């Protein structure tokens, strides 16, 4: 075998393995990040990075820790991962409207618009606060989330494979329950 052919082949294999170790794909399910991301969008995320690089405004991929699975309506919680925007880092104070899972979507949207029942969260060390661009399952329900739940930081949106609606239809898929529910088998 010719060595000039083997070197590029080995380099390609090493790059592929490195990319698989550092990067992963995630698909948006639901409308809680609308208008930034639409249901069905595919995102490329970085798996490993120093936590000190985390900044407000970054989009992150996280999983709900098992200790938080006691949320009042666990049947609305899918297995994850979730995609949200970081709005608070350790040491920050975040003020946001409180949203309850028991509220119908229209009431929750109205409460956010009217500014009713605001809550203040202090973000402790080793935690962060995430919020969707639209109402959904985020830190306004759980409070600050431990840093170890972060699975990645979104780098870019990839081209779409299929057509999806350009606007959410909240009558079919209310924003508070936009993550797929678990299937009973």
N, C-alpha and C positions, 0 to 999 in steps of 0.2 A: 504494500500500500504506500502511496506517495505521501510523505510527511507534510508537504505544502497543502494538501487537502485536509489532513487530520487536525492541524492547528486551528484553522477557522471553525471547524466542526466542534472541537472541544470548547472553544471560546463561546460559541452560540449556546451550547448545552449549559455551560456555567452561567451565562447571563440569564437564560431561561429559569434555571433553578434559583438564582438570586432574586429575580423578579417575583417568582412564586412565593418565596419566603418573606419578602418585604411588602408586597402589594396584594390586594384582594378586591374582588368585585362585589358590589351590593346593589340590590334592586329596590327602588322606592316602592312601598306599598301603602296606599292611602294618600290623603291630601294634606297632612299636617305641615308639610314644608312648602305648600303652594303659596306664592307663585314662583318661588325659587326652583323647586323641583316638582314635576308632575308624577302622578301614579304611573309606574312602568319605567321611569328613567333608570338608567344604569350608571353607577358611580364607581370611580376608581379611588380606592382609599389606601393610605400608607399604614401598615400594621404596627411598626415600631418607630418611636420617636421619643426624645426626652420630654417629660411632662412639663418642664419649664418652658418649652416652646409653645405650649397651649395658650391661645389668645382669645379674647372676646371677639365674637363674630365668626369664628371658625365653625365649620360644619363637622360634626363628629358622628361616629358610629358607636353605639353603646348597647349593652345588654342589661336588662333589669336583673339586679342581683337577687338571688333566691330569698334573701332576708326581707326583701321588699315585696315579695309575692303575696303578702297579706293584704294588699290594697283592697279597699272596700268591695270592689267588683273584679276579682281575678279572672272571671270568664271573659272580660274584655281585653285582657292582656295576652297578646300573642307571645310566642317564644322569643321574639326579637329577630334580628337586631333592629334597633331604632335609630333614626337619623334626625338629629336636631342641631340647633345653633347654640353655641356656648354664649351665655349672657352674664355669667358670674364666675369668678375665680376665687381661690382661697383669700380670705380677708375682705372680700367685697360685701356690700349690702345690696340686695336686690328687692325691689318693691314691684309686685305684680298682682293682677286680679286673681282671686282664688276661683278655681273652676272645680266643680264636683262632678263625678261620673254620673250621679243620679239626675243631673240637670239635662233637660232636652237641649238639643243643639241651638235652637233659636234663643232660649233663655240664657244660655252661656254666652252666646254672641252678644246679646243685648247687655248683659252684665259687664262684659269687657268694654263695650262702647260707652256705657254710662259710668264706668269707673267704680262700680259698687264693690264693696268688700275687698279692699286691698290688703295684702299681707306683706310683711317685711321678713326677709330671710337674711341671716348672717351666714356667710359661707365659711365653714371651718377649714382648717388645714387638711389637705388630702381629699378635698371634695370640689365639685364644680356644679354649676346650675345651668340647665339646658331648657330651651323653649323652642317650640315650633313656630314657623312663620304664620301659621293659621292655628286655631284651637286644636288641641290634641293631647295625647298622653305625654306629659313632660314634667319638669320639676315643679310646676305649679300644683301638681297632684302629690308628688312624692317628697318635695323639698330637695335639698342638695344631695347629689349623687356621689358615691365614692369614686375616686380616680381609677381604682382597679377595674371598674366596669367599662372603661373606654376600650374599644376594640380597634379603633383607627380614626384617622383624620382624613376627610374627603379631599382629594387632590383636584379632581375634575369630573365633569359629566361626560359620558361617552355617547356616541351617536345612537339614536333609537333604532331598535330592530323592528318595532311595529308601531302602528299609529295608535295614539291614545287620545281621549278627549282633551281639548285644549282648556276647558274649564271644568272645575269639579261640579258634580251634581250632588249637593248635600242632602237632597231628599232621598237619594238611594244610599249614600255612604256618608252619614253625618260625621263631621270633623272630630268629635270627641271619641268616636268609636271607629276611626278610620283604619286601625290596624286589624288585620284579619283575626277573627276569633278562633280559638282552638276547636278542632273537630272532635266530637265525641265518637269514639269507636268502641 
